[in-house]
Amino acid sequence: MATMAECRSALDTLSDNLAGADGDVRGAAALDRSLSCHIRDLDVTFTGRLADGRIRVLDTHDGPPREKAEIRLAMTGDDLVAMVGGELNFAKAWGSGRVRLEAGFRDLLKLKSLL
């Protein structure tokens, strides 16, 4: 099971990857939205913002998200680490229910290029 530190490191790596992206991925990452990522097996939530092509984690707290972020993710820590490491395909994990992504319809259309 991935640790909280490994999950935080994976989110930082994902942020770096988004910042270095170009084309459609860069356009999708350019959204300015609140973001939460609930790590189900650790029962911890990272909250922050997706802005300027980066994910900025602003807080971490126990339990599910306290407020409804504009973009909401939920998964296990191992799945987060595997996706960022390129070992797990996000679209397949999302389609199978291993990863939950919730956002407004327009945001989902933009985010699909990240899949």
N, C-alpha and C positions, 0 to 999 in steps of 0.2 A: 504494500500500500504506500502510495506517494505521501511524503510529509508535507506539512504546510509550507516549509521553506522551499521544497521542490516545486510546489504549485506556484508560489510567488515568483520563483525564478522562471518558470515556464511562461507566466504572464509577461514578465519583463522581456523574455526572448521573443514572444509573439509581438510585443510592442515594437521591438527593434526590427523584426521582419516586416511589419507593416510600414514602418518609417522608411525602409529601404526599397519598398515596392514601387512599381511604376504602372502605367496604363490603367486598366479597369480596377485593379486591386487598389491602387493609390487613390482613385476616385471614390471607391467605397469606403476606404479608411478615412477619408477627409470629412466624414460626418462629424457633427458636434452633438453627442448624445450621452446621457447618463448610462452607466453600464453596471451590471452586477453579475458575478460569477459565483454560483453556489456550488461548493464541492460537497457532494452528498455524503460520501463515506467519512469525511472529516467533520461534517456538519458545521462548516465555516463558510462565510460569504465575503468575497472581496468586492468592494464597491469603488467606483471611480468614474472616469469619463473617457470616452473615445473622442479625441479632438486633435486637430492638426496632424492627423495621420499616426497618432500614437495612443496607446492605452495608458492612462495615468491612474494607478491604484491610489486611492485617497484614504481608504479605511478598510479594516478587517474586523469582523465580529462573528461571534458564535451564532449558530442557527441559520435559518433561512433569511432571505433579504427582508429588512425591516421596512423598506419603502419600495415602491414599484419603479424600477429603472426603465428607461425607454428601450434599452436592449438588455434582455435577461438570458443568461446562460445557466445551465445546470448539468453537472456531470460528475463522475468520480475523479479523484486526483490522478489515478493511473491513466484514465482516458485523456485528461488534459495534457499530461506529460507526453503521452504517446502521440497525440495529434501535433503538438508543437515540434516533437522530434521527427515527424514525418512517418511514423510507424502506423498511424491510424488515420484513415481518410475521413475528414469531417462530414462530407455529404453522406457517406455510408453509415457513419455513427449516428448522424441526425435522423436519417431515414429508418434506422433500426430502433430508434428510441434510446440509444445509449447516451446521446447528448440531446438536451432540450434547448431550443433557441426560440425566444419569443420577442417580437418587436412589432411595430406598426407595419402595415402592408407596404408602404413606400420604402421604409427602411429595409424590409426583407428583400425587396426587389434590388436595392443597391447592394445589400450584403451578399446576394447570390453570387456575385463575381469573386467573393472570397472563398467560395466553396469549390 
